[in-house]
Amino acid sequence: MDPTYHRFSELFAQLGLATDAEGIEAFIRAHRPLSPNVRLADASFWTESQATLLREQIRQDADWAEIVDQLNAALH
């Protein structure tokens, strides 16, 4: 099976957020730094469906898990 690589813009599209570089950068600037004791999906700025998507991708170690980890690092 070939691994699938996703970009931030694709993850942001899945989350219903702006997908352009400026929108992604603005989101990260607005929400960082996330407290070290807060898991990415537990952050208060996500909707319930966004948080569920993030949790499921990590739990399932899905194709999206790598980019979700990168978003986690960017916000922490």
C-alpha positions as CSV (number, residue, x, y, z in Angstrom):
1,M,0.0,0.0,0.0
2,D,1.3,3.4,-0.9
3,P,1.3,6.0,1.8
4,T,-0.8,9.1,1.2
5,Y,0.8,12.4,2.1
6,H,-1.4,15.4,2.9
7,R,-0.7,19.1,3.2
8,F,-1.8,21.5,5.8
9,S,-4.2,23.1,3.3
10,E,-5.9,19.7,2.8
11,L,-6.3,19.2,6.6
12,F,-7.6,22.7,7.0
13,A,-10.1,22.0,4.3
14,Q,-11.2,18.9,6.2
15,L,-11.6,21.1,9.3
16,G,-13.6,23.7,7.4
17,L,-11.0,26.4,7.8
18,A,-9.2,28.7,5.4
19,T,-6.8,26.8,3.2
20,D,-4.6,29.5,1.8
21,A,-1.2,30.1,3.3
22,E,-2.2,33.4,4.9
23,G,-5.3,31.8,6.5
24,I,-3.3,28.9,7.9
25,E,-0.6,31.1,9.3
26,A,-3.2,33.4,10.9
27,F,-4.9,30.5,12.5
28,I,-1.7,29.1,14.0
29,R,-0.7,32.6,15.2
30,A,-4.1,33.1,16.8
31,H,-4.1,29.8,18.7
32,R,-0.5,29.3,19.7
33,P,1.0,28.6,22.0
34,L,-1.3,25.8,23.1
35,S,-0.6,24.8,26.7
36,P,1.6,21.7,26.9
37,N,-0.9,19.9,29.1
38,V,-3.7,20.4,26.5
39,R,-4.0,17.8,23.7
40,L,-4.6,19.2,20.3
41,A,-8.2,17.8,19.9
42,D,-9.1,19.1,23.4
43,A,-8.2,22.7,22.6
44,S,-11.2,25.0,23.2
45,F,-11.2,26.6,19.8
46,W,-12.3,23.4,17.9
47,T,-15.9,22.6,17.2
48,E,-17.1,19.2,18.4
49,S,-16.9,17.8,14.8
50,Q,-13.4,19.2,14.3
51,A,-12.2,17.8,17.6
52,T,-13.7,14.4,16.7
53,L,-12.0,14.4,13.3
54,L,-8.6,15.1,14.9
55,R,-9.0,12.5,17.6
56,E,-10.2,9.8,15.1
57,Q,-7.3,10.5,12.7
58,I,-4.7,10.0,15.5
59,R,-6.6,7.1,17.1
60,Q,-6.8,5.2,13.8
61,D,-3.2,6.2,12.8
62,A,-4.8,7.2,9.5
63,D,-3.2,8.8,6.5
64,W,-4.0,12.2,8.1
65,A,-2.2,11.3,11.4
66,E,1.2,12.7,10.3
67,I,-0.2,16.1,9.3
68,V,-2.3,16.2,12.4
69,D,0.9,15.7,14.4
70,Q,2.5,18.5,12.5
71,L,-0.4,20.8,13.3
72,N,0.0,19.7,16.9
73,A,3.7,20.7,16.9
74,A,2.9,24.0,15.2
75,L,0.4,24.9,17.8
76,H,2.4,23.8,20.8
